[in-house]
């Protein structure tokens, strides 16, 4: 059985992240007003996913690994700086826009830039899809879950000013 040490290191790192996430989820304070699903549910779900992925990666690494050999990597496509720049622009757009314009505008811009980074040329369609998904996420978090994720221009026009 051939072991791949770099892959094993990455797998163990994912396992460590899962354990760290579970530990941090366990120390989240819980109020007695939560009947079923409290603030620990999603962090525990993420921890379980990380632990499952870590176990799968560890098994794969112990069976020989999943990464390519150096010779195969030398023939790989060159780094796409345009795509990397668009991804970075998406992150920066979100940071710059969320304060003054709110979640929906910021997430729409980020979504459209990331779609362009992945090669999509249908920019108007991307903006339309991004707007619907972003507004849906806003409604889900703010209106249904009560988690404030940044009201702004669009949210103010559609739902009025926050109380």
trRosetta pair geometry for C-beta under 8 A, 3 or more apart (Angstrom, degrees):
i j d omega theta_ij theta_ji phi_ij phi_ji
1 62 6.8 4 160 160 128 75
1 63 6.7 -73 -156 -122 102 41
1 64 7.4 -123 -172 -53 65 80
2 63 8.0 28 63 154 70 32
2 64 4.5 50 76 -109 100 84
2 65 7.7 -68 115 5 98 94
3 8 6.2 11 179 -43 102 138
3 61 6.8 39 -159 149 74 77
3 62 5.9 -19 -112 -131 91 46
3 64 7.4 -95 -92 -90 20 32
3 65 7.6 92 179 -41 35 94
4 7 4.0 35 103 26 116 118
4 8 6.2 161 86 -19 60 87
4 61 5.3 -114 61 -154 91 74
4 64 6.1 58 -26 166 107 33
4 65 2.7 18 12 -56 157 131
4 66 7.7 -154 59 14 155 47
4 67 6.7 173 165 36 149 98
5 8 5.4 -54 -139 38 33 114
5 9 6.2 39 158 -23 66 102
6 9 5.5 -51 -149 33 32 114
6 10 6.6 32 153 -17 64 102
6 65 7.6 49 66 -128 80 137
6 67 6.6 -39 94 28 116 153
7 10 5.7 -51 -149 36 35 110
7 11 6.3 36 151 -20 66 106
7 57 7.2 -146 172 177 87 92
7 60 7.0 -96 160 107 131 93
7 61 3.9 -175 115 -113 101 100
7 65 3.8 154 9 -130 156 95
7 66 5.8 141 -136 29 138 75
7 67 5.4 -159 -74 0 107 105
8 11 5.6 -53 -146 37 32 114
8 12 6.3 31 156 -17 66 106
8 58 6.8 61 -137 -132 69 65
8 61 4.0 156 -75 151 64 142
8 62 6.9 84 -98 -61 108 63
8 65 7.6 -78 -33 -89 73 91
9 12 5.9 -56 -145 39 29 108
9 13 6.3 34 152 -23 63 105
10 13 5.5 -52 -150 33 32 116
10 14 6.7 33 151 -19 64 101
10 57 6.6 -97 106 166 90 139
10 61 7.6 169 55 -79 87 137
11 14 5.8 -52 -153 33 33 110
11 15 6.6 34 148 -17 64 104
11 54 5.9 119 -179 -159 68 62
11 57 3.5 -170 -112 117 97 103
11 58 4.2 158 151 -70 136 59
11 60 7.3 177 -85 56 138 90
11 61 4.8 -127 -7 -9 144 139
12 15 5.3 -49 -148 37 38 116
12 16 6.3 43 150 -22 66 102
12 54 7.3 78 -114 -163 19 108
12 58 6.7 84 -65 -95 63 106
13 16 5.5 -51 -149 35 33 114
13 17 6.5 37 150 -21 64 101
14 17 5.5 -48 -149 34 34 114
14 18 6.5 39 150 -21 63 102
14 50 6.0 -155 176 -171 81 83
14 53 5.6 -93 164 106 139 101
14 54 3.9 -171 105 -90 95 86
14 57 5.7 73 42 38 145 148
15 18 5.6 -53 -153 34 33 114
15 19 6.5 31 152 -16 66 104
15 50 7.7 153 -108 144 24 87
15 51 6.5 62 -133 -127 64 58
15 54 3.3 146 -69 172 67 145
15 55 7.1 96 -94 -55 107 55
15 58 6.6 29 -45 -47 131 127
16 19 5.7 -53 -148 37 33 110
16 20 6.2 34 153 -19 66 107
16 54 7.8 161 6 -125 47 148
17 20 5.6 -55 -145 39 31 112
17 21 6.2 33 155 -21 65 106
17 50 5.2 -111 102 -173 97 142
17 54 7.4 177 49 -68 87 128
18 21 5.7 -54 -146 36 29 111
18 22 6.4 28 155 -17 64 105
18 47 5.3 108 -165 -164 68 63
18 48 7.7 103 -155 -79 112 8
18 49 7.8 -156 -112 78 107 47
18 50 3.3 -174 -85 107 88 103
18 51 3.7 154 170 -62 151 67
18 53 7.6 171 -63 50 128 88
18 54 5.3 -116 -2 -4 135 138
19 22 5.7 -54 -147 37 31 111
19 23 6.3 32 154 -19 65 106
19 47 7.7 98 -81 -157 13 106
19 51 7.3 97 -54 -90 60 102
20 23 5.7 -54 -147 37 31 111
20 24 6.3 25 156 -14 65 107
21 24 5.9 -57 -144 41 29 106
21 25 6.2 33 154 -22 64 107
21 43 6.2 -161 176 -176 90 86
21 46 5.6 -110 176 106 147 101
21 47 3.9 -169 104 -90 107 87
21 50 5.8 104 25 30 144 149
22 25 5.6 -53 -145 36 30 113
22 26 6.4 34 154 -25 63 104
22 43 8.0 152 -101 143 33 92
22 44 6.8 63 -120 -123 72 65
22 47 3.9 125 -65 -169 75 150
22 48 7.9 94 -84 -53 107 56
22 51 7.3 30 -39 -47 129 127
23 26 5.7 -55 -153 30 31 113
23 27 7.0 15 155 -10 63 106
24 27 6.1 -62 -151 38 36 103
24 28 7.3 56 148 -43 63 89
24 43 6.8 -111 97 -174 90 139
25 28 5.8 -33 -161 -3 41 116
25 40 5.2 104 177 -153 92 86
25 43 3.5 177 -100 117 109 121
25 44 4.9 159 157 -62 157 67
25 46 7.9 166 -65 55 133 97
25 47 5.8 -103 -1 -24 141 138
26 40 7.5 65 -91 -140 30 130
28 39 5.4 -133 152 106 136 109
28 40 5.1 175 63 -83 128 85
28 43 6.6 139 -23 30 144 153
30 34 6.2 -83 -170 36 95 133
30 38 4.9 36 -136 160 107 159
30 39 6.6 -163 -102 39 73 94
30 40 6.3 -41 -76 -18 117 117
31 34 5.9 108 72 -9 78 93
31 38 7.4 176 44 -139 68 121
34 37 6.9 -105 -172 86 110 33
34 38 3.6 79 147 -90 167 95
34 39 7.4 -124 -71 -8 157 70
37 41 4.8 -7 -157 -44 87 156
38 41 6.3 142 59 -24 48 94
39 42 7.9 -53 -173 29 44 94
39 43 7.8 28 145 3 67 114
40 43 5.8 -70 -157 51 49 107
40 44 5.6 47 152 -23 83 112
41 44 6.1 -67 -153 38 23 108
41 45 6.4 23 153 -20 63 109
42 45 5.3 -51 -145 35 35 115
42 46 6.4 37 155 -19 66 102
43 46 5.6 -51 -146 37 34 111
43 47 6.3 37 153 -21 65 105
44 47 5.4 -50 -145 36 34 115
44 48 6.3 37 154 -21 65 102
45 48 5.7 -50 -148 34 30 112
45 49 6.5 31 152 -17 62 105
46 49 5.7 -55 -150 37 32 113
46 50 6.3 31 153 -17 66 106
47 50 5.8 -55 -147 38 31 110
47 51 6.2 30 155 -18 65 108
48 51 5.8 -55 -145 39 30 111
48 52 6.3 30 156 -18 65 106
49 52 5.8 -54 -145 37 29 109
49 53 6.2 27 156 -16 64 108
50 53 5.7 -56 -145 40 30 110
50 54 6.1 34 154 -23 65 108
51 54 5.5 -52 -144 36 30 114
51 55 6.4 31 156 -20 64 102
52 55 5.9 -52 -149 34 30 109
52 56 6.4 28 153 -15 64 107
53 56 5.7 -57 -148 40 32 111
53 57 6.1 29 155 -17 67 109
54 57 5.8 -56 -143 40 29 109
54 58 6.2 32 156 -23 64 107
55 58 5.7 -54 -147 34 29 113
55 59 6.5 30 154 -18 63 104
56 59 5.9 -53 -150 35 31 110
56 60 6.4 29 152 -17 64 107
57 60 5.5 -54 -146 39 34 112
57 61 6.1 35 154 -21 67 106
57 66 7.4 -81 -138 5 75 136
58 61 5.7 -53 -144 36 30 111
58 62 6.3 28 156 -16 64 107
59 62 5.9 -58 -148 39 29 109
59 63 6.4 21 154 -13 63 111
60 63 5.8 -64 -149 42 30 108
60 64 7.8 -68 171 59 58 62
60 65 6.7 61 138 -141 83 18
60 66 5.0 14 151 -45 133 110
61 64 7.8 -147 -168 63 25 22
61 65 5.3 31 -128 -94 56 62
61 66 7.2 -63 -73 -2 62 87
68 72 4.1 -108 175 85 120 128
68 73 5.3 146 95 -55 119 83
68 76 7.9 139 73 -62 158 119
69 72 5.0 93 59 8 77 102
69 73 7.2 -143 98 -6 40 89
70 73 5.6 -57 -148 36 34 113
70 74 6.6 43 154 -30 66 99
71 74 5.9 -48 -156 20 32 114
71 75 7.6 18 152 -6 58 102
72 75 6.3 -65 -164 39 38 103
72 76 7.4 62 140 -50 64 90
73 76 5.2 -24 -160 -14 48 123
77 80 7.4 9 131 -45 117 95
79 84 7.0 0 170 -25 99 139
80 83 4.0 32 116 20 120 115
80 84 6.3 151 94 -16 67 87
81 84 5.4 -56 -143 42 35 113
81 85 6.0 40 156 -23 68 106
82 85 5.7 -56 -149 36 27 112
82 86 6.5 26 153 -18 63 105
82 117 7.8 -179 124 -127 69 65
83 86 5.7 -53 -147 36 32 110
83 87 6.5 34 153 -19 64 103
83 117 4.4 99 -157 -168 70 78
83 118 7.2 87 -142 -70 115 31
83 119 7.6 -18 -98 -51 117 71
84 87 5.7 -51 -150 34 32 113
84 88 6.4 30 152 -15 64 106
84 117 7.6 119 -46 -149 15 118
85 88 5.7 -55 -147 39 32 111
85 89 6.1 36 152 -22 66 106
85 117 8.0 -173 69 -108 52 104
86 89 5.4 -50 -143 37 33 115
86 90 6.5 41 153 -25 63 100
86 113 5.2 -170 -180 178 84 84
86 114 7.2 155 134 -94 98 28
86 116 5.2 -130 -161 95 148 100
86 117 3.6 -171 91 -77 119 91
87 90 5.6 -50 -154 29 32 115
87 91 6.9 29 151 -14 63 101
87 113 7.4 156 -94 133 23 100
87 114 6.2 59 -112 -112 67 74
87 117 4.7 95 -53 -134 76 167
88 91 5.8 -53 -153 36 36 110
88 92 6.2 29 152 -13 68 109
89 92 5.7 -57 -142 44 32 109
89 93 5.9 39 155 -26 67 106
89 113 5.1 -137 97 -162 99 144
90 93 5.7 -50 -142 32 28 113
90 94 6.6 29 156 -19 60 103
90 109 7.2 174 -135 127 63 73
90 110 4.3 90 -176 -148 89 65
90 111 7.7 134 -147 -21 121 16
90 112 7.9 180 -109 67 102 55
90 113 3.5 -173 -78 88 90 122
90 114 4.7 61 -106 -50 169 81
90 117 6.9 -82 -19 -17 130 133
91 94 5.9 -56 -155 33 30 111
91 95 6.6 27 151 -15 64 107
91 110 7.0 71 -75 -129 29 111
92 95 5.6 -54 -148 39 35 112
92 96 6.0 27 157 -15 69 111
93 96 5.9 -60 -141 43 28 105
93 97 5.7 6 168 -5 67 120
93 106 6.8 164 132 -152 76 67
93 109 4.3 -127 151 128 134 125
93 110 5.6 -176 80 -73 108 67
93 113 6.0 144 15 -11 146 150
94 97 6.4 -67 -131 45 21 97
94 98 5.9 28 173 -37 63 111
94 106 4.6 87 -139 171 58 102
94 107 6.7 51 -117 -82 105 45
94 109 6.9 -174 -68 78 58 101
94 110 4.2 20 -59 -64 108 131
95 98 6.7 -46 -134 16 17 109
95 106 8.0 138 -5 -153 15 125
96 99 7.8 -77 177 28 27 100
96 106 7.9 170 69 -120 54 102
97 100 6.7 -80 -152 56 42 88
97 101 4.8 -35 -177 43 84 121
97 105 5.4 -125 163 114 124 100
97 106 3.9 171 92 -94 103 81
97 109 5.8 99 11 27 163 146
98 101 7.2 -71 -105 60 12 74
98 102 6.8 -17 -156 169 49 10
98 103 6.1 32 -137 -89 92 48
98 106 3.9 2 -71 -54 71 168
98 150 5.1 -21 -178 180 96 164
98 152 7.6 -136 -164 -52 41 138
99 150 7.7 -82 -85 -147 31 123
100 152 7.2 66 119 -138 35 120
101 105 3.9 -63 136 67 123 149
101 106 6.3 149 78 -44 102 81
101 152 4.6 65 149 176 35 147
101 153 5.2 -34 -152 3 71 112
101 154 7.8 45 168 -4 85 89
102 105 5.6 87 65 19 77 99
102 106 6.8 -153 99 -3 36 100
102 150 5.3 161 -150 138 56 87
102 151 5.4 -37 -125 156 121 26
102 152 1.5 -137 -25 6 107 113
102 153 5.8 -153 13 18 121 60
102 154 6.2 -145 78 36 137 83
102 155 5.3 -152 -175 11 156 114
102 156 7.6 -162 -51 -11 153 92
103 106 5.9 -70 -144 44 26 107
103 107 5.7 16 168 -13 70 115
103 134 6.8 -178 135 179 82 101
103 137 7.5 -124 149 97 127 105
103 138 5.2 151 89 -94 129 108
103 149 4.9 54 -85 117 151 97
103 150 4.1 130 -49 75 90 101
103 151 7.2 -24 8 -78 99 24
103 152 6.5 175 13 2 52 111
103 155 7.1 53 41 -39 93 133
104 107 6.2 -57 -136 42 23 104
104 108 6.1 27 160 -23 61 110
104 131 6.9 48 178 -147 101 66
104 134 4.7 125 -140 128 60 115
104 135 5.2 37 -123 -79 124 69
104 138 5.4 -40 -65 -34 94 147
104 152 6.7 -146 35 52 86 110
104 154 4.3 -81 75 65 141 141
104 155 6.1 158 -3 -44 122 88
105 108 5.8 -56 -147 35 26 114
105 109 6.5 25 157 -16 62 106
105 152 5.9 -88 15 97 114 147
105 153 6.3 41 -34 43 137 109
105 154 6.0 160 -45 -9 88 118
106 109 6.0 -57 -152 36 28 108
106 110 6.4 25 153 -16 64 109
106 150 7.3 -11 24 112 137 147
106 152 7.7 120 -12 -9 98 158
107 110 5.5 -53 -143 40 34 112
107 111 6.0 39 156 -24 67 106
107 130 7.0 -175 126 178 75 94
107 133 7.8 -124 137 100 120 89
107 134 3.8 158 92 -123 120 118
107 137 6.8 -112 155 58 171 139
108 111 5.8 -53 -145 35 27 112
108 112 6.4 25 157 -16 63 108
108 127 6.4 51 177 -152 106 68
108 130 4.3 116 -141 127 63 112
108 131 4.9 29 -112 -81 128 63
108 134 4.9 -95 -57 5 75 157
109 112 6.0 -58 -148 37 29 109
109 113 6.3 24 157 -15 65 110
109 130 7.8 151 -20 148 18 149
110 113 5.9 -61 -148 40 29 108
110 114 6.2 25 157 -16 66 110
110 130 7.9 169 67 -156 59 130
111 114 5.9 -60 -146 39 26 108
111 115 6.3 29 155 -20 64 107
111 126 6.9 -176 127 171 90 91
111 129 7.4 -137 145 99 136 86
111 130 3.4 165 85 -123 136 114
111 133 6.7 139 -113 68 161 127
111 134 6.6 -131 -13 -52 139 111
112 115 5.7 -52 -147 35 30 113
112 116 6.5 30 153 -18 62 105
112 123 6.6 59 -165 -155 111 74
112 126 4.7 118 -122 125 74 115
112 127 5.1 19 -90 -80 132 68
112 130 5.2 -80 -48 -19 80 161
113 116 5.6 -53 -149 37 33 112
113 117 6.4 39 149 -24 64 103
114 117 5.3 -48 -148 32 36 117
114 118 6.6 27 154 -12 64 104
115 118 5.9 -62 -152 42 32 105
115 120 4.2 -33 160 39 93 139
115 126 4.3 -171 82 -136 158 134
115 130 7.5 -119 -13 -60 133 116
116 119 7.7 125 -175 -11 31 6
116 120 5.9 -85 -85 64 38 82
116 121 7.9 80 -123 -91 74 37
116 123 6.9 25 -80 -99 110 91
116 126 7.2 170 -46 89 77 176
120 123 7.6 141 122 -71 95 50
120 126 5.7 121 119 -70 141 130
122 125 3.9 -12 147 37 116 122
122 126 5.9 135 97 -27 76 88
123 126 5.5 -53 -145 35 31 114
123 127 6.4 32 156 -20 64 103
124 127 5.7 -50 -149 34 33 112
124 128 6.5 33 153 -19 65 104
125 128 5.7 -55 -149 36 33 111
125 129 6.2 29 155 -14 67 107
126 129 5.9 -56 -144 41 29 107
126 130 5.9 32 156 -22 65 111
127 130 5.6 -55 -142 39 27 114
127 131 6.2 31 157 -24 63 105
128 131 5.9 -53 -149 31 28 111
128 132 6.6 22 156 -13 62 106
129 132 6.0 -60 -151 39 31 108
129 133 6.1 24 156 -14 68 111
130 133 5.9 -60 -142 42 28 107
130 134 5.8 25 160 -18 66 113
131 134 5.9 -57 -140 40 24 109
131 135 6.1 21 161 -15 63 110
132 135 6.0 -57 -143 40 25 107
132 136 6.2 28 155 -20 62 110
133 136 5.6 -57 -148 38 28 114
133 137 6.4 30 153 -20 64 104
134 137 5.7 -52 -149 34 31 111
134 138 6.4 35 150 -21 64 103
135 138 5.4 -49 -149 33 35 115
135 139 6.4 35 153 -18 66 103
135 154 7.0 -100 -96 139 104 135
135 158 7.6 62 -147 12 121 172
136 139 5.8 -53 -147 36 32 110
136 140 6.3 34 153 -21 65 106
137 140 5.6 -53 -146 36 31 114
137 141 6.2 19 161 -9 67 109
137 149 7.7 -65 134 78 96 162
138 141 6.3 -64 -146 43 25 100
138 142 5.7 -8 173 9 67 119
138 143 7.9 59 130 -5 66 97
138 149 6.5 -138 -120 67 67 118
138 151 8.0 107 -162 -98 122 62
138 155 6.1 -130 172 -91 147 115
139 142 6.7 -64 -122 52 19 89
139 143 4.8 -23 -163 27 62 126
139 144 6.8 55 143 -11 67 100
140 143 7.4 -2 -47 51 7 86
140 144 5.3 -38 -153 37 41 125
140 145 6.5 29 149 -6 63 108
141 144 7.4 26 -16 52 6 83
141 145 5.2 -47 -147 48 39 120
141 147 4.6 -71 -179 69 90 102
141 148 7.9 150 135 -88 106 6
141 149 4.9 33 110 -13 150 129
142 145 7.4 9 -27 55 10 78
142 146 7.2 41 -165 -117 34 18
142 147 6.6 -96 -84 71 44 52
142 148 6.1 58 -113 -107 94 44
142 149 6.3 -113 -56 22 96 88
142 151 7.1 96 -121 -68 159 94
142 155 7.6 43 44 -143 168 136
143 159 7.6 -136 -75 -122 118 148
148 151 7.2 -60 -154 -18 93 91
148 162 7.7 53 -122 -138 118 154
151 155 4.1 -124 -148 96 79 145
151 156 6.4 104 162 -53 106 77
151 159 7.7 -101 -134 67 121 122
151 162 5.1 167 23 -41 163 122
152 155 5.6 90 45 24 52 105
152 156 6.7 -92 122 -9 26 101
153 156 5.9 -62 -149 35 21 111
153 157 6.5 17 157 -15 61 107
154 157 5.8 -57 -150 36 31 109
154 158 6.2 12 160 -6 67 113
155 158 6.1 -64 -140 46 27 101
155 159 5.6 -30 -179 33 68 113
155 162 7.9 14 131 -52 120 96
156 159 7.1 -70 -111 59 15 72
156 160 6.8 -23 -161 165 52 12
156 161 5.7 21 -136 -86 95 58
156 162 8.0 -73 -94 -20 79 73
